[in-house]
Amino acid sequence: MAIGRTRWLRELRAAPAATAVLVCFPPGGGSAGAYRALAQAVEPDVAVYAVQYPGRQDRLGEPSIPDLAALAAAVTADLVACGPVPKLSLFGHSMGATVAFEVARGLEREGRPVHHLFVSGRIAPGQPYSGALHQGSDEELIAELERLANDPASVAVLRTEPSVAELVLPALRADYQAVETYAYEPGASLRCAVSALVGDEDPTVSVDRARLWAQVAAGEFESAVFPGRHHYLDECLPELAAYVGARLG
């Protein structure tokens, strides 16, 4: 059941006798490495991969893609080229939730079933959303990262180390552009199971708005609330891994 490394996928944990495959989609400004801890925390019979967006880490030399539909289409094509993957589930946080949603739609259109979609820390498609941070200054982008961070001091390096900011901010800006210009096109509801996850103090999406993901799910839907802010994943890793793992089989 192994997928292996592709242009878009990075293997975070191999499982030669895997009974399920989980593909994770990073949040805006993030990279495949953001899910290393989750990959090690889920059940050992799950093979875990993460999407590597261009413009960061080992794809630093490639231009970022500031169009969410194009990003999702590229990942979908990559997964389709891998051939049928039994018990394939997708997990996305923040921007990654919307990308994962569009990939799930694309896979189902291609006749490639998805077992479970986990969407975390993100409003449902079609809900009112406005923002123009991608047109703002570097200072405004950094301030937004500080607002969402569990520890704002962790973002300080972007202020004190210009060389780091030069590496990080272009990809982050492109990701914000992808999110802020995304236009949901209504279509067939997802046949796979969908779980909407949210932190109870997330300033970007309320619990009620997270539950509106039910509107794009034709099959089983549930929501789960974890203690924490936007990046509750860092603080609730054991609970999150248990929740996800219980729904992969």
PyRosetta script that sets phi, psi and omega in degrees:
from pyrosetta import init, pose_from_sequence

init()
pose = pose_from_sequence("MAIGRTRWLRELRAAPAATAVLVCFPPGGGSAGAYRALAQAVEPDVAVYAVQYPGRQDRLGEPSIPDLAALAAAVTADLVACGPVPKLSLFGHSMGATVAFEVARGLEREGRPVHHLFVSGRIAPGQPYSGALHQGSDEELIAELERLANDPASVAVLRTEPSVAELVLPALRADYQAVETYAYEPGASLRCAVSALVGDEDPTVSVDRARLWAQVAAGEFESAVFPGRHHYLDECLPELAAYVGARLG")
pose.set_psi(1, 0.5)
pose.set_omega(1, -177.9)
pose.set_phi(2, -65.9)
pose.set_psi(2, 140.3)
pose.set_omega(2, 176.5)
pose.set_phi(3, -91.7)
pose.set_psi(3, -41.2)
pose.set_omega(3, -175.9)
pose.set_phi(4, 84.3)
pose.set_psi(4, 175.4)
pose.set_omega(4, 179.7)
pose.set_phi(5, -78.2)
pose.set_psi(5, 133.8)
pose.set_omega(5, 175.7)
pose.set_phi(6, -126.1)
pose.set_psi(6, -174.4)
pose.set_omega(6, 178.1)
pose.set_phi(7, -60.4)
pose.set_psi(7, -35.6)
pose.set_omega(7, -173.5)
pose.set_phi(8, -105.0)
pose.set_psi(8, -18.3)
pose.set_omega(8, -173.6)
pose.set_phi(9, -110.3)
pose.set_psi(9, 138.9)
pose.set_omega(9, 174.9)
pose.set_phi(10, -119.3)
pose.set_psi(10, 130.1)
pose.set_omega(10, -179.3)
pose.set_phi(11, -78.2)
pose.set_psi(11, 120.0)
pose.set_omega(11, 179.2)
pose.set_phi(12, -97.1)
pose.set_psi(12, -29.7)
pose.set_omega(12, 174.5)
pose.set_phi(13, -152.9)
pose.set_psi(13, 121.6)
pose.set_omega(13, 177.7)
pose.set_phi(14, -80.9)
pose.set_psi(14, 148.9)
pose.set_omega(14, 175.8)
pose.set_phi(15, -146.8)
pose.set_psi(15, 88.8)
pose.set_omega(15, -174.7)
pose.set_phi(16, -52.5)
pose.set_psi(16, -33.2)
pose.set_omega(16, 179.6)
pose.set_phi(17, -108.0)
pose.set_psi(17, 37.7)
pose.set_omega(17, -174.6)
pose.set_phi(18, -59.2)
pose.set_psi(18, 138.6)
pose.set_omega(18, 173.5)
pose.set_phi(19, -101.5)
pose.set_psi(19, -6.7)
pose.set_omega(19, 179.6)
pose.set_phi(20, -156.7)
pose.set_psi(20, 156.9)
pose.set_omega(20, 178.4)
pose.set_phi(21, -126.2)
pose.set_psi(21, 132.0)
pose.set_omega(21, 177.8)
pose.set_phi(22, -118.9)
pose.set_psi(22, 124.9)
pose.set_omega(22, 176.4)
pose.set_phi(23, -112.0)
pose.set_psi(23, 125.0)
pose.set_omega(23, -174.9)
pose.set_phi(24, -106.8)
pose.set_psi(24, 143.3)
pose.set_omega(24, -177.5)
pose.set_phi(25, -117.6)
pose.set_psi(25, 118.6)
pose.set_omega(25, -175.0)
pose.set_phi(26, -67.6)
pose.set_psi(26, 158.2)
pose.set_omega(26, 172.9)
pose.set_phi(27, -74.2)
pose.set_psi(27, 173.6)
pose.set_omega(27, 178.6)
pose.set_phi(28, -56.4)
pose.set_psi(28, 133.9)
pose.set_omega(28, -178.4)
pose.set_phi(29, 79.9)
pose.set_psi(29, -4.7)
pose.set_omega(29, -176.1)
pose.set_phi(30, -92.8)
pose.set_psi(30, 175.8)
pose.set_omega(30, -178.7)
pose.set_phi(31, -136.5)
pose.set_psi(31, 175.5)
pose.set_omega(31, -178.8)
pose.set_phi(32, -57.3)
pose.set_psi(32, -33.8)
pose.set_omega(32, -177.9)
pose.set_phi(33, -63.1)
pose.set_psi(33, -14.5)
pose.set_omega(33, -179.4)
pose.set_phi(34, -62.7)
pose.set_psi(34, -18.9)
pose.set_omega(34, -175.2)
pose.set_phi(35, -107.7)
pose.set_psi(35, 14.3)
pose.set_omega(35, -179.5)
pose.set_phi(36, -61.4)
pose.set_psi(36, -42.0)
pose.set_omega(36, -178.7)
pose.set_phi(37, -65.8)
pose.set_psi(37, -43.2)
pose.set_omega(37, 178.6)
pose.set_phi(38, -63.7)
pose.set_psi(38, -39.3)
pose.set_omega(38, -180.0)
pose.set_phi(39, -59.6)
pose.set_psi(39, -37.3)
pose.set_omega(39, -179.3)
pose.set_phi(40, -80.8)
pose.set_psi(40, -17.3)
pose.set_omega(40, -174.4)
pose.set_phi(41, -92.1)
pose.set_psi(41, -22.0)
pose.set_omega(41, -179.8)
pose.set_phi(42, -77.6)
pose.set_psi(42, 174.5)
pose.set_omega(42, -175.9)
pose.set_phi(43, -56.2)
pose.set_psi(43, 144.5)
pose.set_omega(43, -174.9)
pose.set_phi(44, -68.3)
pose.set_psi(44, -14.8)
pose.set_omega(44, 179.4)
pose.set_phi(45, -93.8)
pose.set_psi(45, 19.1)
pose.set_omega(45, 177.7)
pose.set_phi(46, -111.1)
pose.set_psi(46, 124.7)
pose.set_omega(46, 173.2)
pose.set_phi(47, -83.8)
pose.set_psi(47, 130.0)
pose.set_omega(47, -174.5)
pose.set_phi(48, -119.4)
pose.set_psi(48, 130.9)
pose.set_omega(48, 177.4)
pose.set_phi(49, -127.6)
pose.set_psi(49, 158.9)
pose.set_omega(49, 173.9)
pose.set_phi(50, -134.0)
pose.set_psi(50, 145.9)
pose.set_omega(50, 177.7)
pose.set_phi(51, -76.1)
pose.set_psi(51, 136.3)
pose.set_omega(51, 174.6)
pose.set_phi(52, -108.7)
pose.set_psi(52, 106.5)
pose.set_omega(52, 176.7)
pose.set_phi(53, -70.3)
pose.set_psi(53, 150.3)
pose.set_omega(53, 176.6)
pose.set_phi(54, -68.8)
pose.set_psi(54, 158.1)
pose.set_omega(54, 177.6)
pose.set_phi(55, 91.3)
pose.set_psi(55, 13.4)
pose.set_omega(55, -179.9)
pose.set_phi(56, -155.5)
pose.set_psi(56, 157.7)
pose.set_omega(56, 179.2)
pose.set_phi(57, 45.7)
pose.set_psi(57, -125.8)
pose.set_omega(57, -175.0)
pose.set_phi(58, -73.7)
pose.set_psi(58, -2.0)
pose.set_omega(58, 174.9)
pose.set_phi(59, -115.3)
pose.set_psi(59, 25.7)
pose.set_omega(59, -176.5)
pose.set_phi(60, -59.9)
pose.set_psi(60, -33.8)
pose.set_omega(60, -177.6)
pose.set_phi(61, -77.7)
pose.set_psi(61, -5.7)
pose.set_omega(61, 179.6)
pose.set_phi(62, -94.8)
pose.set_psi(62, 144.2)
pose.set_omega(62, 178.5)
pose.set_phi(63, -67.4)
pose.set_psi(63, 141.5)
pose.set_omega(63, 175.7)
pose.set_phi(64, -66.7)
pose.set_psi(64, 160.9)
pose.set_omega(64, 180.0)
pose.set_phi(65, -112.5)
pose.set_psi(65, 105.6)
pose.set_omega(65, -175.6)
pose.set_phi(66, -86.6)
pose.set_psi(66, 25.8)
pose.set_omega(66, -177.9)
pose.set_phi(67, -129.8)
pose.set_psi(67, 113.5)
pose.set_omega(67, -172.8)
pose.set_phi(68, -66.8)
pose.set_psi(68, -38.6)
pose.set_omega(68, 179.3)
pose.set_phi(69, -63.4)
pose.set_psi(69, -41.2)
pose.set_omega(69, 178.8)
pose.set_phi(70, -66.9)
pose.set_psi(70, -38.8)
pose.set_omega(70, 178.0)
pose.set_phi(71, -61.7)
pose.set_psi(71, -48.0)
pose.set_omega(71, -179.5)
pose.set_phi(72, -64.7)
pose.set_psi(72, -38.5)
pose.set_omega(72, 179.9)
pose.set_phi(73, -63.3)
pose.set_psi(73, -39.1)
pose.set_omega(73, -180.0)
pose.set_phi(74, -66.7)
pose.set_psi(74, -42.2)
pose.set_omega(74, 179.0)
pose.set_phi(75, -67.7)
pose.set_psi(75, -39.8)
pose.set_omega(75, 178.0)
pose.set_phi(76, -59.3)
pose.set_psi(76, -47.1)
pose.set_omega(76, 179.7)
pose.set_phi(77, -61.3)
pose.set_psi(77, -38.0)
pose.set_omega(77, 179.4)
pose.set_phi(78, -63.9)
pose.set_psi(78, -43.7)
pose.set_omega(78, 179.9)
pose.set_phi(79, -69.4)
pose.set_psi(79, -38.9)
pose.set_omega(79, 177.7)
pose.set_phi(80, -61.3)
pose.set_psi(80, -40.0)
pose.set_omega(80, -179.8)
pose.set_phi(81, -65.2)
pose.set_psi(81, -19.9)
pose.set_omega(81, 178.8)
pose.set_phi(82, -74.1)
pose.set_psi(82, -12.8)
pose.set_omega(82, -176.6)
pose.set_phi(83, 87.3)
pose.set_psi(83, 175.7)
pose.set_omega(83, -179.2)
pose.set_phi(84, -58.4)
pose.set_psi(84, 133.9)
pose.set_omega(84, 178.5)
pose.set_phi(85, -123.7)
pose.set_psi(85, 101.6)
pose.set_omega(85, 179.6)
pose.set_phi(86, -62.1)
pose.set_psi(86, 144.9)
pose.set_omega(86, 177.4)
pose.set_phi(87, 53.1)
pose.set_psi(87, 48.7)
pose.set_omega(87, 177.5)
pose.set_phi(88, -87.2)
pose.set_psi(88, 122.1)
pose.set_omega(88, 176.5)
pose.set_phi(89, -119.6)
pose.set_psi(89, 153.4)
pose.set_omega(89, -178.6)
pose.set_phi(90, -122.9)
pose.set_psi(90, 138.6)
pose.set_omega(90, 177.2)
pose.set_phi(91, -129.2)
pose.set_psi(91, 125.9)
pose.set_omega(91, 177.2)
pose.set_phi(92, -134.5)
pose.set_psi(92, 140.5)
pose.set_omega(92, 178.4)
pose.set_phi(93, -116.9)
pose.set_psi(93, 135.7)
pose.set_omega(93, 177.8)
pose.set_phi(94, 57.8)
pose.set_psi(94, -125.1)
pose.set_omega(94, 176.5)
pose.set_phi(95, -52.7)
pose.set_psi(95, -38.7)
pose.set_omega(95, -178.7)
pose.set_phi(96, -60.3)
pose.set_psi(96, -26.8)
pose.set_omega(96, 177.8)
pose.set_phi(97, -65.3)
pose.set_psi(97, -42.6)
pose.set_omega(97, 179.9)
pose.set_phi(98, -69.5)
pose.set_psi(98, -39.7)
pose.set_omega(98, 176.6)
pose.set_phi(99, -62.0)
pose.set_psi(99, -45.4)
pose.set_omega(99, 179.9)
pose.set_phi(100, -61.5)
pose.set_psi(100, -39.5)
pose.set_omega(100, 177.4)
pose.set_phi(101, -59.9)
pose.set_psi(101, -47.6)
pose.set_omega(101, -179.0)
pose.set_phi(102, -67.2)
pose.set_psi(102, -33.4)
pose.set_omega(102, 176.3)
pose.set_phi(103, -67.2)
pose.set_psi(103, -41.5)
pose.set_omega(103, 177.4)
pose.set_phi(104, -60.0)
pose.set_psi(104, -42.5)
pose.set_omega(104, 176.9)
pose.set_phi(105, -61.3)
pose.set_psi(105, -44.9)
pose.set_omega(105, -179.0)
pose.set_phi(106, -63.4)
pose.set_psi(106, -42.0)
pose.set_omega(106, 179.3)
pose.set_phi(107, -64.6)
pose.set_psi(107, -42.3)
pose.set_omega(107, 179.2)
pose.set_phi(108, -65.5)
pose.set_psi(108, -36.0)
pose.set_omega(108, 175.8)
pose.set_phi(109, -63.7)
pose.set_psi(109, -31.3)
pose.set_omega(109, -179.9)
pose.set_phi(110, -85.0)
pose.set_psi(110, 4.2)
pose.set_omega(110, -179.3)
pose.set_phi(111, 77.3)
pose.set_psi(111, 18.6)
pose.set_omega(111, 178.5)
pose.set_phi(112, -105.5)
pose.set_psi(112, 102.7)
pose.set_omega(112, -174.8)
pose.set_phi(113, -66.3)
pose.set_psi(113, 145.0)
pose.set_omega(113, 173.0)
pose.set_phi(114, -108.3)
pose.set_psi(114, 135.3)
pose.set_omega(114, -178.1)
pose.set_phi(115, -77.1)
pose.set_psi(115, -48.6)
pose.set_omega(115, -175.7)
pose.set_phi(116, -152.8)
pose.set_psi(116, 138.6)
pose.set_omega(116, 174.5)
pose.set_phi(117, -115.3)
pose.set_psi(117, 124.3)
pose.set_omega(117, 176.2)
pose.set_phi(118, -108.4)
pose.set_psi(118, 119.1)
pose.set_omega(118, 179.4)
pose.set_phi(119, -115.7)
pose.set_psi(119, 123.8)
pose.set_omega(119, -169.9)
pose.set_phi(120, -124.9)
pose.set_psi(120, 134.2)
pose.set_omega(120, 171.2)
pose.set_phi(121, 60.5)
pose.set_psi(121, 39.4)
pose.set_omega(121, -176.0)
pose.set_phi(122, -149.7)
pose.set_psi(122, 140.7)
pose.set_omega(122, 175.5)
pose.set_phi(123, -67.9)
pose.set_psi(123, 156.4)
pose.set_omega(123, -178.3)
pose.set_phi(124, -72.9)
pose.set_psi(124, 151.8)
pose.set_omega(124, 177.2)
pose.set_phi(125, -57.4)
pose.set_psi(125, 140.8)
pose.set_omega(125, 178.5)
pose.set_phi(126, 87.9)
pose.set_psi(126, -8.1)
pose.set_omega(126, 178.0)
pose.set_phi(127, -81.5)
pose.set_psi(127, 147.1)
pose.set_omega(127, -178.4)
pose.set_phi(128, -54.9)
pose.set_psi(128, 131.9)
pose.set_omega(128, 179.5)
pose.set_phi(129, -152.6)
pose.set_psi(129, 133.7)
pose.set_omega(129, 176.7)
pose.set_phi(130, -139.8)
pose.set_psi(130, 147.9)
pose.set_omega(130, 179.0)
pose.set_phi(131, 179.1)
pose.set_psi(131, 149.0)
pose.set_omega(131, 179.5)
pose.set_phi(132, -140.9)
pose.set_psi(132, 32.9)
pose.set_omega(132, -179.6)
pose.set_phi(133, -62.7)
pose.set_psi(133, -28.7)
pose.set_omega(133, -179.1)
pose.set_phi(134, -65.7)
pose.set_psi(134, -16.6)
pose.set_omega(134, 176.8)
pose.set_phi(135, -98.0)
pose.set_psi(135, -1.4)
pose.set_omega(135, -176.9)
pose.set_phi(136, -85.4)
pose.set_psi(136, -176.7)
pose.set_omega(136, -179.7)
pose.set_phi(137, -79.8)
pose.set_psi(137, 165.9)
pose.set_omega(137, 174.2)
pose.set_phi(138, -58.6)
pose.set_psi(138, -38.5)
pose.set_omega(138, 179.8)
pose.set_phi(139, -59.9)
pose.set_psi(139, -40.5)
pose.set_omega(139, 179.8)
pose.set_phi(140, -67.6)
pose.set_psi(140, -37.6)
pose.set_omega(140, 177.1)
pose.set_phi(141, -64.5)
pose.set_psi(141, -44.5)
pose.set_omega(141, 180.0)
pose.set_phi(142, -64.5)
pose.set_psi(142, -40.5)
pose.set_omega(142, 179.2)
pose.set_phi(143, -61.8)
pose.set_psi(143, -36.2)
pose.set_omega(143, 178.0)
pose.set_phi(144, -68.0)
pose.set_psi(144, -40.2)
pose.set_omega(144, 175.8)
pose.set_phi(145, -60.4)
pose.set_psi(145, -41.4)
pose.set_omega(145, 178.9)
pose.set_phi(146, -64.5)
pose.set_psi(146, -37.7)
pose.set_omega(146, -179.6)
pose.set_phi(147, -64.0)
pose.set_psi(147, -35.9)
pose.set_omega(147, -175.8)
pose.set_phi(148, -90.8)
pose.set_psi(148, -19.4)
pose.set_omega(148, -174.6)
pose.set_phi(149, -69.7)
pose.set_psi(149, 144.6)
pose.set_omega(149, 172.2)
pose.set_phi(150, -63.8)
pose.set_psi(150, -35.5)
pose.set_omega(150, 177.7)
pose.set_phi(151, -128.3)
pose.set_psi(151, 98.1)
pose.set_omega(151, -178.3)
pose.set_phi(152, -54.0)
pose.set_psi(152, -27.4)
pose.set_omega(152, -179.7)
pose.set_phi(153, -63.9)
pose.set_psi(153, -22.1)
pose.set_omega(153, -179.3)
pose.set_phi(154, -68.3)
pose.set_psi(154, -15.9)
pose.set_omega(154, -179.6)
pose.set_phi(155, -93.7)
pose.set_psi(155, -6.2)
pose.set_omega(155, -173.3)
pose.set_phi(156, -57.7)
pose.set_psi(156, -28.9)
pose.set_omega(156, -178.0)
pose.set_phi(157, -60.0)
pose.set_psi(157, -26.6)
pose.set_omega(157, 179.0)
pose.set_phi(158, -71.2)
pose.set_psi(158, -19.4)
pose.set_omega(158, 177.0)
pose.set_phi(159, -92.6)
pose.set_psi(159, -33.6)
pose.set_omega(159, -173.1)
pose.set_phi(160, -93.4)
pose.set_psi(160, -19.7)
pose.set_omega(160, -177.5)
pose.set_phi(161, -123.7)
pose.set_psi(161, 91.1)
pose.set_omega(161, -178.9)
pose.set_phi(162, -55.4)
pose.set_psi(162, -33.1)
pose.set_omega(162, -178.9)
pose.set_phi(163, -65.8)
pose.set_psi(163, -34.6)
pose.set_omega(163, 177.2)
pose.set_phi(164, -70.5)
pose.set_psi(164, -43.0)
pose.set_omega(164, 178.7)
pose.set_phi(165, -60.1)
pose.set_psi(165, -37.9)
pose.set_omega(165, 179.6)
pose.set_phi(166, -64.7)
pose.set_psi(166, -27.8)
pose.set_omega(166, 178.3)
pose.set_phi(167, -82.2)
pose.set_psi(167, -37.4)
pose.set_omega(167, -170.3)
pose.set_phi(168, -89.4)
pose.set_psi(168, -43.3)
pose.set_omega(168, -168.7)
pose.set_phi(169, -67.1)
pose.set_psi(169, -36.7)
pose.set_omega(169, 178.7)
pose.set_phi(170, -59.2)
pose.set_psi(170, -44.0)
pose.set_omega(170, 178.6)
pose.set_phi(171, -66.9)
pose.set_psi(171, -40.1)
pose.set_omega(171, 178.8)
pose.set_phi(172, -62.0)
pose.set_psi(172, -43.4)
pose.set_omega(172, 179.4)
pose.set_phi(173, -62.2)
pose.set_psi(173, -42.8)
pose.set_omega(173, 178.9)
pose.set_phi(174, -63.0)
pose.set_psi(174, -39.2)
pose.set_omega(174, 179.0)
pose.set_phi(175, -65.1)
pose.set_psi(175, -42.2)
pose.set_omega(175, 177.3)
pose.set_phi(176, -63.7)
pose.set_psi(176, -37.6)
pose.set_omega(176, 176.8)
pose.set_phi(177, -62.8)
pose.set_psi(177, -41.5)
pose.set_omega(177, 179.1)
pose.set_phi(178, -60.0)
pose.set_psi(178, -43.8)
pose.set_omega(178, -179.0)
pose.set_phi(179, -71.1)
pose.set_psi(179, -44.9)
pose.set_omega(179, -172.7)
pose.set_phi(180, -75.0)
pose.set_psi(180, -18.0)
pose.set_omega(180, 178.2)
pose.set_phi(181, -106.6)
pose.set_psi(181, 2.3)
pose.set_omega(181, -179.7)
pose.set_phi(182, -65.1)
pose.set_psi(182, 131.7)
pose.set_omega(182, 177.7)
pose.set_phi(183, -121.8)
pose.set_psi(183, 111.3)
pose.set_omega(183, 179.9)
pose.set_phi(184, -68.8)
pose.set_psi(184, 129.9)
pose.set_omega(184, 175.9)
pose.set_phi(185, -107.6)
pose.set_psi(185, 110.8)
pose.set_omega(185, -178.0)
pose.set_phi(186, -57.1)
pose.set_psi(186, 145.3)
pose.set_omega(186, 179.6)
pose.set_phi(187, -164.0)
pose.set_psi(187, -160.6)
pose.set_omega(187, -179.7)
pose.set_phi(188, -60.3)
pose.set_psi(188, 137.8)
pose.set_omega(188, 176.8)
pose.set_phi(189, -69.8)
pose.set_psi(189, 155.1)
pose.set_omega(189, -178.8)
pose.set_phi(190, -68.4)
pose.set_psi(190, 137.4)
pose.set_omega(190, 177.5)
pose.set_phi(191, -86.3)
pose.set_psi(191, -21.7)
pose.set_omega(191, -178.8)
pose.set_phi(192, -74.3)
pose.set_psi(192, 163.0)
pose.set_omega(192, 173.1)
pose.set_phi(193, -67.1)
pose.set_psi(193, 144.2)
pose.set_omega(193, -178.8)
pose.set_phi(194, -129.4)
pose.set_psi(194, 132.2)
pose.set_omega(194, 173.3)
pose.set_phi(195, -120.8)
pose.set_psi(195, 126.6)
pose.set_omega(195, 175.8)
pose.set_phi(196, -102.7)
pose.set_psi(196, 121.9)
pose.set_omega(196, -175.8)
pose.set_phi(197, -114.8)
pose.set_psi(197, 144.6)
pose.set_omega(197, -177.5)
pose.set_phi(198, -156.8)
pose.set_psi(198, 148.3)
pose.set_omega(198, 172.2)
pose.set_phi(199, -82.0)
pose.set_psi(199, 142.8)
pose.set_omega(199, -174.7)
pose.set_phi(200, -71.0)
pose.set_psi(200, -9.9)
pose.set_omega(200, 177.1)
pose.set_phi(201, -123.5)
pose.set_psi(201, 25.9)
pose.set_omega(201, -179.8)
pose.set_phi(202, -69.1)
pose.set_psi(202, 120.0)
pose.set_omega(202, -179.1)
pose.set_phi(203, -76.0)
pose.set_psi(203, -8.0)
pose.set_omega(203, -176.4)
pose.set_phi(204, -98.3)
pose.set_psi(204, -20.7)
pose.set_omega(204, -178.7)
pose.set_phi(205, -154.4)
pose.set_psi(205, 128.0)
pose.set_omega(205, 178.1)
pose.set_phi(206, -80.0)
pose.set_psi(206, 165.9)
pose.set_omega(206, 177.3)
pose.set_phi(207, -60.5)
pose.set_psi(207, -42.3)
pose.set_omega(207, -179.4)
pose.set_phi(208, -64.0)
pose.set_psi(208, -40.9)
pose.set_omega(208, 179.8)
pose.set_phi(209, -70.0)
pose.set_psi(209, -34.3)
pose.set_omega(209, 177.3)
pose.set_phi(210, -63.1)
pose.set_psi(210, -36.0)
pose.set_omega(210, -178.5)
pose.set_phi(211, -69.4)
pose.set_psi(211, -13.0)
pose.set_omega(211, 178.2)
pose.set_phi(212, -71.0)
pose.set_psi(212, -7.4)
pose.set_omega(212, 171.8)
pose.set_phi(213, -59.3)
pose.set_psi(213, -19.3)
pose.set_omega(213, 177.8)
pose.set_phi(214, -58.5)
pose.set_psi(214, -25.0)
pose.set_omega(214, -177.2)
pose.set_phi(215, -69.8)
pose.set_psi(215, -17.0)
pose.set_omega(215, 179.5)
pose.set_phi(216, -109.4)
pose.set_psi(216, 11.8)
pose.set_omega(216, -178.2)
pose.set_phi(217, -113.7)
pose.set_psi(217, 119.7)
pose.set_omega(217, 176.5)
pose.set_phi(218, -88.2)
pose.set_psi(218, -22.4)
pose.set_omega(218, -178.3)
pose.set_phi(219, -101.3)
pose.set_psi(219, -146.6)
pose.set_omega(219, -177.4)
pose.set_phi(220, -65.6)
pose.set_psi(220, 134.9)
pose.set_omega(220, 177.3)
pose.set_phi(221, -136.1)
pose.set_psi(221, 141.1)
pose.set_omega(221, 171.1)
pose.set_phi(222, -151.0)
pose.set_psi(222, 159.4)
pose.set_omega(222, 175.8)
pose.set_phi(223, -122.7)
pose.set_psi(223, 155.9)
pose.set_omega(223, 179.1)
pose.set_phi(224, -141.1)
pose.set_psi(224, 137.7)
pose.set_omega(224, -178.6)
pose.set_phi(225, -114.0)
pose.set_psi(225, 129.2)
pose.set_omega(225, 179.6)
pose.set_phi(226, -114.7)
pose.set_psi(226, 151.2)
pose.set_omega(226, 176.4)
pose.set_phi(227, -70.6)
pose.set_psi(227, 131.1)
pose.set_omega(227, 177.1)
pose.set_phi(228, 137.8)
pose.set_psi(228, 179.4)
pose.set_omega(228, -177.7)
pose.set_phi(229, -95.0)
pose.set_psi(229, -148.9)
pose.set_omega(229, -174.8)
pose.set_phi(230, -62.0)
pose.set_psi(230, -41.3)
pose.set_omega(230, -179.1)
pose.set_phi(231, -99.5)
pose.set_psi(231, 49.3)
pose.set_omega(231, 178.4)
pose.set_phi(232, -60.5)
pose.set_psi(232, -21.6)
pose.set_omega(232, -177.8)
pose.set_phi(233, -54.4)
pose.set_psi(233, -38.6)
pose.set_omega(233, -177.6)
pose.set_phi(234, -65.0)
pose.set_psi(234, -34.0)
pose.set_omega(234, -174.3)
pose.set_phi(235, -93.3)
pose.set_psi(235, -17.8)
pose.set_omega(235, -174.6)
pose.set_phi(236, -121.4)
pose.set_psi(236, 33.2)
pose.set_omega(236, -174.1)
pose.set_phi(237, -56.9)
pose.set_psi(237, -49.5)
pose.set_omega(237, -179.3)
pose.set_phi(238, -60.1)
pose.set_psi(238, -42.5)
pose.set_omega(238, -179.5)
pose.set_phi(239, -67.3)
pose.set_psi(239, -41.4)
pose.set_omega(239, 179.2)
pose.set_phi(240, -64.9)
pose.set_psi(240, -45.1)
pose.set_omega(240, -179.6)
pose.set_phi(241, -62.1)
pose.set_psi(241, -39.0)
pose.set_omega(241, 178.8)
pose.set_phi(242, -66.5)
pose.set_psi(242, -41.3)
pose.set_omega(242, 179.9)
pose.set_phi(243, -63.3)
pose.set_psi(243, -50.0)
pose.set_omega(243, -178.9)
pose.set_phi(244, -64.6)
pose.set_psi(244, -47.9)
pose.set_omega(244, -176.8)
pose.set_phi(245, -58.4)
pose.set_psi(245, -35.2)
pose.set_omega(245, -178.6)
pose.set_phi(246, -69.4)
pose.set_psi(246, -13.1)
pose.set_omega(246, -176.1)
pose.set_phi(247, -114.1)
pose.set_psi(247, 10.3)
pose.set_omega(247, -178.2)
pose.set_phi(248, -93.4)
pose.set_psi(248, -20.0)
pose.set_omega(248, -174.2)
pose.set_phi(249, -84.9)
pose.dump_pdb("model.pdb")
